C-alpha cells in the first residue's frame, strides 16, 4: 500500500482505499455481507487471484475487514466488513449517485451482477403507498437474480429469488436501469425487449412518474 505522503484527511483515506479494486471489494462485502473468497472472485470479474489476495491482506491490516473460519458444513474462511469498513457505506452511496450518469449505455464487454441493482433501486424507487401490502419485484438480468422488497415506505434489495414475486422483470440491465431512472417508460422498455410477467401494476407504486407514463 503506497502513501501519498500528505498530511490531509482525503489523502490519508486514499492511502487506504484509493488503490484499484479496493473499493469494489468493499462494495461486494457491503452488499452481500460475509463472503467466501470465491464469492468475491465472482463479484469482481477481471481481478487477478494474487491481486485479490493482496488487497484483502491490506484491508485486513488497515482494520476494514476481518476474516473468520466458518463452521462445518461450510468450513471455509469468510471475509466481512468491520465497523470501520461499514462506515464506508456513505462513500459508496455518494459514488453510486455520482456515477450513475455514466451508465446510459454499457461499454462493450461490461460485466454485470444482479446485486449491483441495489444502488439504482435505492436512488430511484420510492414506495408511494406505504400503507399498502408488501410487494416483491424480482429482477432477472444476470445469473444471480435479486428481489426488490417494497413495504411500509421502504425499498430494499436482497440477493436471491422470491417464493411468489408479484412481478418479474427479465432483460438487459440497461433497460431495467432506464426504467428505474425514469429514462424510459414501461411501454418503451417492453418494446425494447424487457419482459414483464405478473402484476405489472405493482410498478406504478415504485417507479418515477415519467416511467409510469404509457
Backbone as CSV, one residue per row, in Angstrom:
resi,resn,N_x,N_y,N_z,CA_x,CA_y,CA_z,C_x,C_y,C_z
1,UNK,0.849,-1.190,0.000,0.000,0.000,0.000,0.887,1.243,0.000
2,UNK,0.800,2.005,-1.082,1.624,3.199,-1.203,0.919,4.408,-0.591
3,UNK,1.724,5.350,-0.099,1.174,6.536,0.540,1.442,7.766,-0.309
4,UNK,0.474,8.696,-0.263,0.678,9.980,-0.931,1.641,10.853,-0.143
5,UNK,1.872,10.525,1.114,2.789,11.315,1.928,2.288,12.712,2.216
6,UNK,0.954,12.845,2.354,0.372,14.157,2.615,-0.432,14.117,3.916
7,UNK,-0.260,15.157,4.729,-0.990,15.242,5.997,-2.344,15.896,5.737
8,UNK,-3.219,15.106,5.109,-4.550,15.573,4.692,-5.494,14.391,4.845
9,UNK,-6.706,14.631,5.355,-7.644,13.541,5.596,-8.018,12.813,4.311
10,UNK,-8.203,13.549,3.206,-8.539,12.914,1.931,-7.388,12.024,1.465
11,UNK,-6.170,12.553,1.561,-5.007,11.766,1.151,-4.855,10.531,2.027
12,UNK,-5.058,10.677,3.336,-4.941,9.535,4.231,-5.989,8.475,3.910
13,UNK,-7.205,8.912,3.593,-8.252,7.962,3.219,-7.878,7.222,1.940
14,UNK,-7.344,7.963,0.964,-6.965,7.335,-0.303,-5.750,6.433,-0.152
15,UNK,-4.914,6.717,0.837,-3.819,5.790,1.137,-4.368,4.394,1.429
16,UNK,-5.560,4.352,2.044,-6.142,3.077,2.463,-7.037,2.470,1.391
17,UNK,-7.888,3.285,0.760,-8.905,2.726,-0.153,-8.751,3.198,-1.591
18,UNK,-7.680,3.920,-1.904,-7.559,4.503,-3.236,-6.973,3.590,-4.291
19,UNK,-6.433,2.421,-3.902,-5.863,1.522,-4.892,-6.950,0.867,-5.740
20,UNK,-6.593,0.501,-6.958,-7.518,-0.186,-7.871,-8.082,-1.438,-7.205
21,UNK,-9.388,-1.644,-7.329,-10.149,-2.788,-6.838,-10.544,-2.682,-5.364
22,UNK,-9.867,-1.836,-4.590,-10.113,-1.847,-3.147,-11.564,-1.509,-2.803
23,UNK,-12.088,-0.412,-3.339,-13.462,-0.041,-3.017,-14.477,-1.019,-3.602
24,UNK,-14.115,-1.705,-4.674,-15.031,-2.703,-5.230,-15.101,-3.935,-4.337
25,UNK,-14.006,-4.273,-3.676,-14.057,-5.340,-2.671,-14.976,-4.918,-1.533
26,UNK,-14.838,-3.678,-1.088,-15.718,-3.159,-0.038,-17.165,-3.187,-0.513
27,UNK,-17.399,-2.847,-1.779,-18.757,-2.898,-2.351,-19.363,-4.282,-2.195
28,UNK,-18.616,-5.307,-2.573,-19.151,-6.664,-2.502,-19.495,-7.059,-1.070
29,UNK,-18.621,-6.739,-0.133,-18.868,-7.094,1.262,-20.016,-6.270,1.845
30,UNK,-20.153,-5.024,1.388,-21.251,-4.179,1.854,-22.591,-4.709,1.355
31,UNK,-22.638,-5.169,0.123,-23.893,-5.620,-0.471,-24.270,-7.032,-0.051
32,UNK,-23.275,-7.898,0.094,-23.545,-9.318,0.312,-23.317,-9.784,1.740
33,UNK,-22.663,-8.967,2.555,-22.313,-9.423,3.888,-21.088,-10.318,3.831
34,UNK,-20.973,-11.239,4.769,-19.809,-12.120,4.816,-19.689,-12.917,3.524
35,UNK,-18.493,-12.947,2.964,-18.251,-13.602,1.672,-17.089,-14.572,1.751
36,UNK,-17.199,-15.636,0.990,-16.058,-16.512,0.765,-15.163,-15.872,-0.298
37,UNK,-13.956,-16.373,-0.375,-13.032,-15.882,-1.399,-13.639,-16.061,-2.789
38,UNK,-14.271,-17.214,-3.024,-14.870,-17.471,-4.334,-16.034,-16.522,-4.625
39,UNK,-16.774,-16.115,-3.573,-17.852,-15.140,-3.768,-17.283,-13.811,-4.257
40,UNK,-16.163,-13.413,-3.651,-15.534,-12.158,-4.046,-15.010,-12.244,-5.468
41,UNK,-14.414,-13.366,-5.821,-13.913,-13.529,-7.192,-15.061,-13.408,-8.190
42,UNK,-16.213,-13.991,-7.874,-17.359,-13.926,-8.774,-17.878,-12.504,-8.927
43,UNK,-17.830,-11.730,-7.836,-18.334,-10.363,-7.884,-17.327,-9.352,-8.384
44,UNK,-16.107,-9.810,-8.683,-15.043,-8.920,-9.151,-14.442,-9.469,-10.435
45,UNK,-15.258,-9.589,-11.493,-14.733,-10.151,-12.745,-13.566,-9.328,-13.269
46,UNK,-12.475,-10.026,-13.588,-11.304,-9.346,-14.128,-10.162,-9.205,-13.146
47,UNK,-10.414,-9.412,-11.859,-9.338,-9.258,-10.890,-8.468,-10.514,-10.875
48,UNK,-7.149,-10.347,-10.788,-6.225,-11.471,-10.692,-6.273,-12.049,-9.284
49,UNK,-6.119,-13.358,-9.189,-6.198,-14.031,-7.899,-5.188,-13.467,-6.899
50,UNK,-3.962,-13.264,-7.345,-2.935,-12.765,-6.427,-3.226,-11.330,-5.985
51,UNK,-3.824,-10.535,-6.891,-4.142,-9.156,-6.534,-5.273,-9.113,-5.500
52,UNK,-6.269,-9.963,-5.667,-7.351,-10.027,-4.683,-6.796,-10.411,-3.315
53,UNK,-5.911,-11.392,-3.293,-5.310,-11.806,-2.020,-4.530,-10.657,-1.386
54,UNK,-3.799,-9.920,-2.210,-3.034,-8.774,-1.695,-3.966,-7.711,-1.117
55,UNK,-5.036,-7.391,-1.860,-5.952,-6.350,-1.402,-6.650,-6.764,-0.103
56,UNK,-7.000,-8.030,0.014,-7.641,-8.496,1.241,-6.692,-8.374,2.435
57,UNK,-5.437,-8.712,2.230,-4.460,-8.567,3.316,-4.303,-7.105,3.710
58,UNK,-4.281,-6.199,2.716,-4.127,-4.780,3.004,-5.337,-4.235,3.757
59,UNK,-6.534,-4.650,3.338,-7.748,-4.188,4.010,-7.837,-4.730,5.434
60,UNK,-7.393,-5.960,5.616,-7.381,-6.518,6.964,-6.366,-5.793,7.844
61,UNK,-5.204,-5.494,7.285,-4.175,-4.774,8.032,-4.646,-3.376,8.423
62,UNK,-5.454,-2.753,7.529,-5.971,-1.410,7.806,-7.173,-1.427,8.744
63,UNK,-7.649,-2.615,9.104,-8.774,-2.714,10.019,-10.139,-2.551,9.383
64,UNK,-10.224,-2.705,8.055,-11.503,-2.522,7.368,-12.253,-3.833,7.177
65,UNK,-11.558,-4.950,7.156,-12.214,-6.243,7.050,-11.623,-7.190,8.095
66,UNK,-12.383,-8.229,8.388,-11.892,-9.284,9.267,-12.179,-10.610,8.583
67,UNK,-11.487,-11.623,9.010,-11.739,-12.961,8.470,-12.037,-13.907,9.618
68,UNK,-12.869,-14.901,9.321,-13.227,-15.882,10.335,-13.422,-17.227,9.664
69,UNK,-13.226,-18.285,10.400,-13.427,-19.630,9.882,-14.856,-20.054,10.152
70,UNK,-15.588,-20.300,9.078,-16.971,-20.740,9.231,-16.991,-22.208,9.654
71,UNK,-17.918,-22.586,10.516,-18.006,-23.982,10.960,-18.549,-24.888,9.857
72,UNK,-18.397,-26.202,9.982,-18.992,-27.150,9.023,-20.499,-26.928,8.968
73,UNK,-21.175,-27.165,7.852,-20.604,-27.768,6.640,-19.908,-26.780,5.705
74,UNK,-19.947,-25.478,6.019,-19.286,-24.506,5.138,-17.779,-24.698,5.191
75,UNK,-17.230,-24.682,6.397,-15.807,-24.970,6.637,-14.894,-24.216,5.674
76,UNK,-15.042,-22.905,5.648,-14.187,-22.083,4.806,-13.983,-20.742,5.491
77,UNK,-13.069,-19.948,4.950,-12.822,-18.616,5.507,-13.850,-17.626,4.975
78,UNK,-14.410,-16.832,5.856,-15.354,-15.789,5.474,-14.733,-14.427,5.760
79,UNK,-14.948,-13.499,4.834,-14.489,-12.126,4.997,-15.703,-11.245,5.241
80,UNK,-15.570,-10.295,6.156,-16.665,-9.365,6.411,-16.100,-8.001,6.772
81,UNK,-16.919,-6.972,6.596,-16.501,-5.622,6.957,-16.494,-5.456,8.469
82,UNK,-15.516,-4.733,8.962,-15.502,-4.328,10.366,-16.374,-3.073,10.517
83,UNK,-16.450,-2.571,11.715,-17.205,-1.325,11.930,-16.609,-0.187,11.109
84,UNK,-15.285,-0.124,11.041,-14.642,0.922,10.235,-14.968,0.728,8.753
85,UNK,-15.028,-0.519,8.305,-15.387,-0.784,6.912,-16.820,-0.397,6.609
86,UNK,-17.726,-0.675,7.556,-19.135,-0.319,7.373,-19.314,1.194,7.230
87,UNK,-18.402,1.952,7.819,-18.505,3.405,7.735,-18.255,3.932,6.324
88,UNK,-17.844,3.058,5.415,-17.655,3.466,4.014,-18.961,3.435,3.219
89,UNK,-20.059,2.981,3.836,-21.348,2.963,3.136,-21.704,4.331,2.529
90,UNK,-21.611,5.438,3.295,-21.940,6.736,2.681,-21.035,7.082,1.498
91,UNK,-19.781,6.641,1.542,-18.869,6.884,0.421,-19.350,6.132,-0.809
92,UNK,-19.723,4.857,-0.631,-20.230,4.064,-1.752,-21.523,4.655,-2.299
93,UNK,-22.404,5.095,-1.396,-23.668,5.695,-1.834,-23.422,6.953,-2.663
94,UNK,-22.478,7.788,-2.207,-22.177,9.021,-2.934,-21.566,8.719,-4.297
95,UNK,-20.672,7.741,-4.355,-20.065,7.367,-5.631,-21.110,6.808,-6.591
96,UNK,-22.028,5.993,-6.062,-23.078,5.429,-6.915,-23.976,6.524,-7.472
97,UNK,-24.352,7.453,-6.626,-25.208,8.561,-7.074,-24.492,9.397,-8.139
98,UNK,-23.205,9.645,-7.933,-22.424,10.460,-8.877,-22.154,9.697,-10.169
99,UNK,-21.923,8.381,-10.057,-21.504,7.615,-11.219,-22.623,7.127,-12.118
100,UNK,-23.873,7.193,-11.653,-24.964,6.643,-12.457,-25.124,7.393,-13.777
101,UNK,-24.636,8.614,-13.845,-24.735,9.387,-15.093,-23.942,8.748,-16.222
102,UNK,-22.969,7.913,-15.891,-22.128,7.276,-16.901,-22.640,5.899,-17.309
103,UNK,-23.864,5.572,-16.891,-24.401,4.246,-17.168,-25.479,4.255,-18.232
104,UNK,-25.552,5.303,-19.025,-26.572,5.374,-20.072,-26.471,4.186,-21.022
105,UNK,-25.250,3.785,-21.317,-25.038,2.621,-22.176,-23.780,1.912,-21.703
106,UNK,-23.849,0.587,-21.504,-22.655,-0.130,-21.053,-21.606,-0.190,-22.150
107,UNK,-20.348,-0.151,-21.728,-19.264,-0.342,-22.693,-19.241,-1.796,-23.129
108,UNK,-18.705,-2.044,-24.307,-18.637,-3.403,-24.809,-17.889,-4.310,-23.858
109,UNK,-18.498,-5.436,-23.509,-17.846,-6.383,-22.617,-18.036,-6.115,-21.144
110,UNK,-18.793,-5.060,-20.775,-19.037,-4.780,-19.359,-19.759,-5.962,-18.704
111,UNK,-19.250,-6.387,-17.562,-19.883,-7.449,-16.783,-20.975,-6.857,-15.896
112,UNK,-21.881,-7.724,-15.438,-22.943,-7.267,-14.549,-23.295,-8.374,-13.573
113,UNK,-23.601,-7.972,-12.348,-24.085,-8.881,-11.327,-25.378,-8.303,-10.749
114,UNK,-26.333,-9.177,-10.497,-27.656,-8.722,-10.088,-27.683,-7.856,-8.848
115,UNK,-26.828,-8.159,-7.865,-26.891,-7.388,-6.617,-26.419,-5.943,-6.793
116,UNK,-25.828,-5.633,-7.951,-25.439,-4.247,-8.205,-26.647,-3.348,-8.450
117,UNK,-27.846,-3.946,-8.595,-29.072,-3.155,-8.715,-29.414,-2.440,-7.411
118,UNK,-28.728,-2.776,-6.328,-29.057,-2.185,-5.038,-29.069,-0.668,-5.097
119,UNK,-28.045,-0.082,-5.732,-27.983,1.383,-5.750,-29.005,2.013,-6.681
120,UNK,-29.187,1.544,-7.919,-30.266,2.132,-8.724,-31.630,2.044,-8.035
121,UNK,-31.885,0.916,-7.376,-33.172,0.772,-6.698,-33.312,1.789,-5.573
122,UNK,-32.260,1.969,-4.778,-32.347,2.910,-3.656,-32.362,4.358,-4.123
123,UNK,-31.727,4.635,-5.267,-31.678,6.005,-5.764,-32.987,6.452,-6.400
124,UNK,-33.659,5.540,-7.107,-34.774,5.961,-7.955,-36.150,5.459,-7.524
125,UNK,-36.221,4.344,-6.819,-37.525,3.784,-6.488,-38.028,4.337,-5.156
126,UNK,-39.327,4.582,-5.076,-39.955,5.083,-3.858,-41.266,4.331,-3.629
127,UNK,-41.536,4.013,-2.385,-42.813,3.382,-2.054,-43.865,4.476,-1.923
128,UNK,-44.711,4.593,-2.921,-45.720,5.653,-2.935,-47.024,5.236,-2.258
129,UNK,-47.057,4.021,-1.730,-48.228,3.562,-0.990,-47.757,2.833,0.261
130,UNK,-47.191,3.584,1.216,-46.621,2.941,2.407,-47.629,2.166,3.238
131,UNK,-48.912,2.466,3.073,-49.941,1.742,3.811,-50.423,0.497,3.063
132,UNK,-49.916,0.304,1.854,-50.327,-0.840,1.062,-49.640,-2.123,1.510
133,UNK,-50.078,-3.246,0.967,-49.475,-4.534,1.344,-48.048,-4.651,0.797
134,UNK,-47.198,-5.438,1.436,-45.846,-5.644,0.912,-45.887,-6.269,-0.481
135,UNK,-44.968,-5.840,-1.333,-44.875,-6.412,-2.675,-43.407,-6.719,-2.972
136,UNK,-43.208,-7.651,-3.899,-41.852,-8.032,-4.294,-41.713,-7.946,-5.803
137,UNK,-40.574,-7.412,-6.226,-40.252,-7.282,-7.650,-38.954,-8.043,-7.886
138,UNK,-39.027,-9.113,-8.655,-37.826,-9.910,-8.913,-37.165,-9.421,-10.207
139,UNK,-35.843,-9.217,-10.139,-35.078,-8.725,-11.278,-34.179,-9.837,-11.791
140,UNK,-34.360,-10.189,-13.068,-33.560,-11.248,-13.677,-32.804,-10.669,-14.867
141,UNK,-31.634,-10.131,-14.566,-30.805,-9.537,-15.619,-29.401,-10.108,-15.579
142,UNK,-29.197,-11.120,-14.762,-27.884,-11.747,-14.617,-28.102,-13.144,-14.064
143,UNK,-27.007,-13.884,-13.901,-27.126,-15.245,-13.393,-27.567,-15.272,-11.932
144,UNK,-27.380,-14.151,-11.226,-27.817,-14.091,-9.822,-28.955,-13.084,-9.679
145,UNK,-30.199,-13.538,-9.695,-31.337,-12.614,-9.570,-31.383,-11.968,-8.199
146,UNK,-32.116,-10.865,-8.116,-32.324,-10.179,-6.846,-33.791,-9.821,-6.729
147,UNK,-34.195,-9.502,-5.507,-35.582,-9.143,-5.246,-35.632,-7.762,-4.608
148,UNK,-36.486,-6.911,-5.138,-36.760,-5.613,-4.535,-38.002,-5.767,-3.665
149,UNK,-37.820,-5.568,-2.377,-38.920,-5.691,-1.427,-39.448,-4.291,-1.088
150,UNK,-40.737,-4.100,-1.249,-41.362,-2.797,-1.014,-42.395,-2.960,0.091
151,UNK,-42.213,-2.205,1.161,-43.123,-2.342,2.291,-42.977,-1.158,3.243
152,UNK,-44.098,-0.633,3.715,-44.101,0.385,4.758,-43.307,1.628,4.446
153,UNK,-43.224,2.001,3.176,-42.499,3.197,2.785,-41.033,2.969,2.485
154,UNK,-40.568,1.751,2.580,-39.159,1.466,2.317,-39.001,0.560,1.097
155,UNK,-37.832,0.668,0.483,-37.476,-0.167,-0.669,-36.139,-0.809,-0.363
156,UNK,-36.098,-2.141,-0.396,-34.888,-2.864,-0.026,-34.591,-3.910,-1.087
157,UNK,-33.323,-4.084,-1.421,-32.910,-5.077,-2.407,-32.133,-6.185,-1.724
158,UNK,-32.523,-7.437,-1.993,-31.850,-8.587,-1.386,-31.509,-9.588,-2.477
159,UNK,-30.356,-10.254,-2.366,-29.993,-11.277,-3.357,-30.941,-12.473,-3.289
160,UNK,-31.080,-13.153,-4.430,-31.878,-14.367,-4.458,-33.191,-14.196,-5.197
161,UNK,-34.086,-15.141,-4.986,-35.388,-15.124,-5.641,-36.486,-15.057,-4.591
162,UNK,-37.678,-14.701,-5.034,-38.842,-14.666,-4.156,-39.679,-15.911,-4.398
163,UNK,-40.315,-16.418,-3.339,-41.147,-17.612,-3.485,-42.301,-17.357,-4.447
164,UNK,-42.884,-16.178,-4.349,-44.006,-15.826,-5.229,-43.947,-14.326,-5.513
165,UNK,-43.029,-13.891,-6.390,-42.908,-12.457,-6.666,-44.177,-11.904,-7.292
166,UNK,-44.480,-10.654,-6.963,-45.662,-10.022,-7.551,-45.445,-9.705,-9.023
167,UNK,-44.227,-9.342,-9.366,-43.905,-9.050,-10.764,-42.433,-9.396,-11.000
168,UNK,-42.116,-9.837,-12.196,-40.752,-10.218,-12.559,-40.322,-9.431,-13.790
169,UNK,-39.146,-8.803,-13.703,-38.566,-8.088,-14.836,-37.373,-8.895,-15.338
170,UNK,-37.392,-9.254,-16.615,-36.306,-10.048,-17.201,-35.809,-9.348,-18.455
171,UNK,-34.497,-9.118,-18.517,-33.940,-8.467,-19.697,-32.595,-7.844,-19.415
172,UNK,-32.161,-6.989,-20.320,-30.857,-6.370,-20.180,-30.840,-5.393,-19.003
173,UNK,-29.718,-5.353,-18.273,-29.631,-4.435,-17.133,-29.923,-2.987,-17.495
174,UNK,-29.484,-2.553,-18.686,-29.671,-1.148,-19.062,-31.155,-0.797,-19.194
175,UNK,-31.987,-1.772,-19.586,-33.415,-1.499,-19.701,-34.051,-1.333,-18.317
176,UNK,-33.656,-2.184,-17.388,-34.179,-2.059,-16.025,-33.689,-0.768,-15.391
177,UNK,-32.418,-0.444,-15.591,-31.886,0.812,-15.062,-32.615,2.005,-15.671
178,UNK,-32.833,1.987,-16.985,-33.541,3.081,-17.642,-34.950,3.246,-17.111
179,UNK,-35.608,2.123,-16.828,-36.959,2.156,-16.268,-36.934,2.733,-14.855
180,UNK,-35.990,2.274,-14.037,-35.889,2.760,-12.657,-35.607,4.264,-12.616
181,UNK,-34.749,4.718,-13.524,-34.337,6.119,-13.528,-35.370,7.032,-14.180
182,UNK,-36.377,6.454,-14.798,-37.374,7.266,-15.482,-36.944,7.709,-16.856
183,UNK,-35.885,7.095,-17.367,-35.412,7.459,-18.703,-36.270,6.889,-19.811
184,UNK,-36.936,5.769,-19.521,-37.865,5.167,-20.477,-39.114,4.743,-19.730
185,UNK,-40.218,4.636,-20.457,-41.476,4.224,-19.843,-41.580,2.705,-19.850
186,UNK,-42.576,2.204,-19.147,-42.820,0.763,-19.153,-43.088,0.284,-20.564
187,UNK,-43.881,1.043,-21.313,-44.199,0.660,-22.689,-42.945,0.618,-23.549
188,UNK,-42.078,1.624,-23.391,-40.833,1.648,-24.166,-39.929,0.482,-23.777
189,UNK,-39.831,0.208,-22.480,-38.966,-0.874,-22.013,-39.397,-2.209,-22.600
190,UNK,-40.696,-2.466,-22.631,-41.172,-3.724,-23.200,-40.967,-3.753,-24.711
191,UNK,-41.090,-2.597,-25.348,-40.851,-2.540,-26.801,-39.394,-2.833,-27.126
192,UNK,-38.483,-2.458,-26.209,-37.057,-2.695,-26.416,-36.628,-4.096,-25.991
193,UNK,-37.566,-4.872,-25.445,-37.234,-6.258,-25.131,-37.329,-6.676,-23.681
194,UNK,-37.688,-5.755,-22.779,-37.831,-6.133,-21.380,-39.097,-6.976,-21.220
195,UNK,-38.982,-8.100,-20.554,-40.125,-8.972,-20.314,-40.671,-8.714,-18.911
196,UNK,-41.958,-8.483,-18.831,-42.620,-8.223,-17.552,-43.702,-9.262,-17.359
197,UNK,-43.578,-10.043,-16.294,-44.583,-11.056,-16.005,-45.117,-10.842,-14.600
198,UNK,-46.379,-11.204,-14.419,-47.019,-10.980,-13.126,-47.865,-9.718,-13.148
199,UNK,-48.031,-9.105,-12.002,-48.877,-7.924,-11.860,-48.059,-6.659,-12.154
200,UNK,-48.103,-6.211,-13.411,-47.313,-5.043,-13.812,-47.761,-3.770,-13.110
201,UNK,-48.990,-3.744,-12.581,-49.461,-2.528,-11.902,-48.651,-2.241,-10.636
202,UNK,-47.966,-3.252,-10.118,-47.108,-3.061,-8.943,-46.039,-2.008,-9.225
203,UNK,-45.594,-1.938,-10.474,-44.531,-0.995,-10.832,-44.963,0.451,-10.643
204,UNK,-46.258,0.711,-10.777,-46.751,2.081,-10.598,-46.517,2.587,-9.175
205,UNK,-46.375,1.671,-8.255,-46.179,2.051,-6.849,-44.775,2.587,-6.592
206,UNK,-43.794,2.161,-7.409,-42.409,2.488,-7.090,-41.682,3.309,-8.144
207,UNK,-42.124,3.251,-9.386,-41.375,3.919,-10.450,-41.576,5.428,-10.461
208,UNK,-40.595,6.178,-10.988,-40.791,7.626,-11.198,-41.972,7.869,-12.130
209,UNK,-42.573,9.017,-12.018,-43.787,9.323,-12.787,-43.574,9.155,-14.283
210,UNK,-42.421,9.621,-14.800,-42.192,9.552,-16.243,-42.072,8.119,-16.746
211,UNK,-41.634,7.194,-15.889,-41.528,5.801,-16.288,-42.881,5.136,-16.297
212,UNK,-43.792,5.618,-15.459,-45.126,5.022,-15.389,-46.002,5.441,-16.554
213,UNK,-45.638,6.547,-17.209,-46.437,7.044,-18.312,-46.385,6.064,-19.471
214,UNK,-47.487,5.881,-20.145,-47.528,4.966,-21.286,-47.308,5.713,-22.583
